[in-house]
Amino acid sequence: MGLSQLLNSVELFSSTNAGTGTITLGGLVNTNALTMAEAGAVNGQGYVFRLDAANGDFEISRCTYASAGPTITRDTVLVSKIGGVAGTSKITVTTATACRVVLTAEDAITRQAAMSRGWLVGG
């Protein structure tokens, strides 16, 4: 999977106890957030999610979004921290897990890189 797409202000809870499987997205983490549909998500597109469990564990993964459900499938765990130990394992998702679309360092592009590619002109 290449670069992931970005969405603004998507913050949802998991609606099921998904464990380490596919996550069904549920209600908003806060009323000022957007659902995937409201933010313009595209079915089958890749997005990066930060998953935060109530116990403090977290995971950042490249995921594939499906509008039916809606669900996200965790394709690649970029980093996680489970029980205080960093790694690349999936966290156990419960209904208290917050799911947020984020930008990773790998997907961010610097001004200098954009200029070298001709995407940004001038200085």
N, C-alpha and C positions, 0 to 999 in steps of 0.2 A: 504494500500500500504506500502511495506517495504522500505528498503533503496533505494534511488534513484541512478541511474547511473550518471556517470560524463562524460562530454565532454569538450574538450579544445577549448577555444576561439570562442564560438558561440555567436554572437551578431547580431540580426536581428530586423528590424522594423516590426510592424504589417502592413499587406497590406490592411486591411479594418478597418472601424470603428466598432469594435466588441462589444462595450459597455461592458457588464459584461459576454458575452457569449464566445463561442469558438473562438480562435484567429487563423487567417490565417497568416502564416509567410511570410514576403516579403523580401525586399532587405537588404543588409548588412548595419550595422551601420557605419562601416568603412571598407576600402578595405583590411585591414590586418586580418579581422575576417573570420570565416568559417560558411558555411551553416550547417544545421543539417546533411544533407547527407554527406557533405565533412568531417564532424567530426566523422562519423560512427554511427549516431543515428539508433536505431532499432525501427521499426514500432510496436506500442503497448506498448512500454517501458515507464517507469516513469522517469521523469527528474524534477529537481527543477529549476524554472525560477524566476529571479528578473525582474519585469516589472516596467519601469520608464516612467511616463507620462511627457509630456512637461510642465505641470503646477506644477511639483514638487511632486505630489503624487507617491507612490510606493507600490508595493506588492511583497511578496515572496510566491510562491505557488508550491505545488507538482502538476505536470501536466502529462497528458498522451499524447504522441506524435503519430501522424498519418502521414505517409509519403505522403498520398494523400492530396493534397492541397499546401504544407504541413500545418498541423494544430496542435495546442495544446489545450487540454481541461483542464481547471483549476479544479482539483479535491478537493484540500484542501488548503485554504489560511492559511499559517503559521503566517504571520504578514503583516500588511499594515499600511500606514500612509496616511490618506486622509484629506486634509484641515488642516494639523497640528495635527490631532487626531489619535493616535495609536489604532489599532484594528485588526480584522480579516475579514474585508469586501473586496470584489473585487473592484479594481479601474475601472474606465471607460476607456476602451482602444480605442485609435484613431490611425490613420496612423502615428502619431508622437511618438507613444509609442515604446520604445526600449525594446527588450526581450532578456535576457541574461541567459545562463545556469550557475548556481552557486552551490557552496557547502554550506550546512547549518551546523551549530554547531551540530545539531542532527545527521547528517550523518558523521561528521568527527570522526576519531578514534585516540585516543592518543597512543603514543608509549607504555605506561604502559598497556593500555587495550589490545593492540595487543600482547604484550608479555604474558599477563595472559591467552590469548586464544590460545597461541602456534603458532600464526601467524608470530611472529618475534623471532628469537633465538639470544641470545647473547646480549651484552649490550654496 
